[in-house]
Amino acid sequence: QLQLVESGGGLVQPGGSLRLSCKASGFTLDYYAIGWFRQAPGKEREGVSCISGSIGSTNYADSVKGRFTISRDNAGNTVYLQMNSLKPEDTAVYYCAATTGRLCPPPQPRFIHYWGQGTQVTVYS
């Protein structure tokens, strides 16, 4: 059974850092594109970043470029999202997402095949 489990969320002050983890089970990461989405209260779920299968090319939403870094540990079947210089507007539930096929899809929920349960990130002053 394919499963994605996120961890690493929490409370942090502006300017701080967090690293989110997405542990995959039931499938091999190398054959999937893995992304991170987030959803703030009252807002639509939005794509944050994606890493493709195989060669591991990455992309980022403009709002997080230069601050967030996505990476993949194939041996551990885990994808990470390193978040630096966090801002209050980064507050949201962050979801790990997988898409069959190695290429990153457009950053829209309708292209996602599997979701994790989400982890809360709160950036407070």
N, C-alpha and C positions, 0 to 999 in steps of 0.2 A: 504494500500500500504506500503510495507516494505521500510524503508528509514534509512540511516545512515548519520549523520551530524557531521563532525569533527570541532573542534575549539581548540584554544590554541597555534597555531603556532606563530612564530615571529622571531625577531632578537635577538641573544644573543652572548656574548663573550665566548671564550673557557673557560671551567671550570664552566660555568653557568648552570642553570636549566630551564626547561620548563615542564609544564604538559599539555598533550593533552587530550581532551575529545572526546568521540564518543557517541552521543545520538542516541539511536535506537527508532524507532516508527514503529507501524504496526506489531510488533512481540514481543515476550517475550525473553529476553536474555538467560534465564535459559535453553532454548532448543536448543541453538546454540553455536558453538565455535566462538569466536570473536578474530580476530588477527589484528596486525598492520604490514603493509608493507611500504616500502619506495622506492623512485625512484629518483636517482640523474641524472643530465643531461648527456645524452650519455650512461647511464648504464641501465641494466635490473632492473625490479622491484624485490625487495628481501624481504623475510619475516624477520621481526624483533622480534615479540613476539606473543604469542597466549595464551588465557585462555579458558579452556574448559567450557562447560555448566555444570550445576548441581554442581559437587564438586569443580570446579574452579582450577584445576591443571594448571600449567603454564610452558611455555618453552620460551627460548630466543636464538637468534642468538649469536654465540661466540663473535662477535664484540661488543655486548652491555651488555653481562653478567656482573653483579656487578654494572652496572651504570643505567640501566633502570628497572622499575618495572611496571608490568601490574596488574590492579585490576578491580574489577567489583562491581558496586552498583546496586543490583537487584531492589531495591525499586525505584531508579531513572532511571532504564533501561539504564544505562550509563557505559561505559568502559573507564578507564583512562590509560594513559601511562606516568608515571613519569620519566623524563629524567634528570639525573644528570651528572656532570662531562662531559659536552658536548664537542665534538671535531669538528674541521672543517670538518672532513670526515663524520660527521653525517648530514651535510647539504643535504637536499632532500625534496621532497614532500612526506608527510606521509599520508597513506591511511588506513582507518578503513575497515575491511573486515569481512564478516560473512559467515559461512558454515553451512548448515543444518546438524543436527546430533550433538551430544554433544562433540564428541572427536575432538581434534585439528588435522587437516590434515597435510600432509607434507607441508612445507612452500613454496609452489609454486602457482603462480597465477591461474593455471588451475584448482585448487581444490576449488576456491572461487566462491560462488554463488551471493554475493551481495557486492557492493563497495560503499564507500562514495566518496565525490567529491575531497577530499584531502586538506591538509593544509601545507603551506610552513614553513619549519624550516631552518633558516640560521644561521650558527655559523661562526663568522668572527673575525679576529684578529684586 
